[in-house]
Amino acid sequence: MKKIAVAITGASGSIYAKLVLEALTQLKDQVSELSVVMTDNARLVWQTELGNEQYETFDAKYFSTKDFMAPFASGSAQYDALIIVPCSMGTLGRIASGISNDLITRAADVMLKERKKLICVIRDTPYNLVHIRNMETVTLSGGIICPASPSFYSLPQSIEEAVRTVTNRVVDLVGLTNRSYRWGQKNLPED
């Protein structure tokens, strides 16, 4: 059983956050705690991109970006992973610089100092040299940069299926058993 926090920033790509949250709630037999923190801009982007306000309907505990009393703001809570999806380049830059000015960047700092999983699902494109250096810094500090770049060898038939190629990879990176397409397989594994 894992304790997982999901942070949603205002970068474009709300569908990635939605599908990660759906996957984690479906894997509740492997997740003992699921916590969510979301920026105000993330709410606006979600409403714009997905046309709804369903971001607080998942079976999770919700926290404000200003709530430094949230359990995952401290290593003593023993959270196993923080997934930042989508991760804006501003958030990535603050993490790379060690600036813990809100719950998201503080939780990222905690994951790095505790040597736990920090997964940053970046969606911006193209990258400038500052972005690349920030990705390098976070990677060298123990974080995982997982670009929101879908794969196509599973022959996705919709945008959602293409996005799932990334979100399934994120679930794998957290260390959960995940039923998804694997390279070399013709079909999904049976239940």
N, C-alpha and C positions, 0 to 999 in steps of 0.2 A: 504494500500500500504506500502510495506516494502523496506528499503534500506539494501541491502545485499552485503557483500564482501566475495569472495571466494579466499582462499590462497592455492596454490598447492606447496607442498614441494617435495623433491627428494626421498621420501620413495616409495617403490614398491606399485602399486595399482592405476595406472593412470586411469584405467577403472572407478574407483569410482569418480574421479574428472570429467571425461567426462560425466557420467550419472547424476551427480549432476548439472552440467552446462546445460545439455539438459533439465532436469526437471525444473530448474529455468527459462530458456528462454521460455519454454512452459507455464509457469505460469505468464507471463508478465503482466496479468491483476491484479496480486497481488503484483508485484515487481516494484517499481518506479525507483530504481537504482540498477544495478548489476555491481559490480566492481571485477576485477580479478588481482591478483598478483601471480607471478610464479617464482620460483627459476630457475637458470640455470640447476641445476641437475634435476629438475622436467621436463624440456624440454627434456633432454637426456633420462630419464626414459620413458617418454611418447613415444618418437620415438622408443625406444627399445621394449616396451610392446605393443604398439598399431600400430606401423609401419607407422605412419604418423606424420604430423606437424600441425594438425587441432586444436591445442590448442588455437589459436588466432582467430578462425572463429566464435565464439559465439557472440551474440548480447550483448556486455558488454563493459565497459571502462577498458582498460588495464593499469597497472602501474608497474614500475620497483620496485624491492625490495629496491632500494636506494632512492625512491621518498617519502620523508617525508612530501611533500606538498600534497600528496593524501588526499582526504577528510576524509577517514576513519582513518587517523593518528591522528585525533582530535575528542574529544567527542562533540565538537560544531557542527559537521556535522550530528549528530543524526542518525548514522547508527544503524540498529536494530540488526544485527547479523554478525558475522564472522564465516565462516565455513572453517576449515583447513582440506583439504582432498586431498591426504592422509597426515596425520600429522606425520612427522618423530619424532623419539625419541629425536633427537638433538633439534628440534624446541620445543617440549614439555618441555624439560629440561630448555631451555632458558626462556620460559614463566614462568615455576614454580619458577625460580630463579629471575624473574623480570628484565631480561636482554633484553633491547629493542634495539638490534643492527641492525635491518633491519625493513622494513615496516611490515612484517608479525608479528614479535614479538611486535612491537609498537602497531599495530592494536589490537592484543590480549590483551595487557596491557590496551588499551582504553576500550575494551569491558568489562573487569573485573572491572575497576575503575568506569565505568558508569553503572554497573549492567545490562549490555545487554547480549545477547546470544553469548557465545563463544562455538563452537562445534568443538571438536578435534576428527577427525576420524582417530584413530591410526590403523596401519596395521601390525606392527611388531609382531613377535612371536618367541620364548616365551619371557616373560617379566623377567627382572632381578629385584632385590629389588629397585634399583635406579629408574627404570621405574615406578614401583608400587608407590613409594613414590612421584614421580613427578605427577602421575595421582591423587594421594590423595591431593596434594597441590593445583593443578589446580581445582579439584572438591570443596575443602573447600573454594577456592577463588571465587566460583560461576560459573566456567566453567563446561561444559558437556563433559565427555569422552564417545565417541560412537565408540567402537571397530568395525572394518570392518569385523564383524563376521556374515555371512549370516544366515538367518533362513530358514527352509525347510518345514514348515507346509503348505506353499502355493504350494508345489510341483513344484518348478522351473524346467524348462526343458532345460535350457542352463546356461552357466556361466553368461551371461548378466542378465537373470532373477534372478539368485541367488544374484548377486551384487545389483540389484534393491531392494531387501529386505532390504538392508542397506541404500541405497540412498533415498528410500521412507521414511524411519524412520528419516533420516536427515532433509528432507523437512518438515515432521511433527514437529520435534523439533524446527524448525525455526518459526513455527506457521502459515504455509500456508495450505490452503485447498488442499488436495492432493487425487487424485483418485488412490487408491492402495488396495491391499488385506488387509482385516481385519480379525483378529482371529474370527473364528466361521462362516464366510461367505463362501458360496460355490463358488461364482463368484465375479468379480469386480463390484462395484456399477455402475448402468447405468448413462450415461451423463445427 
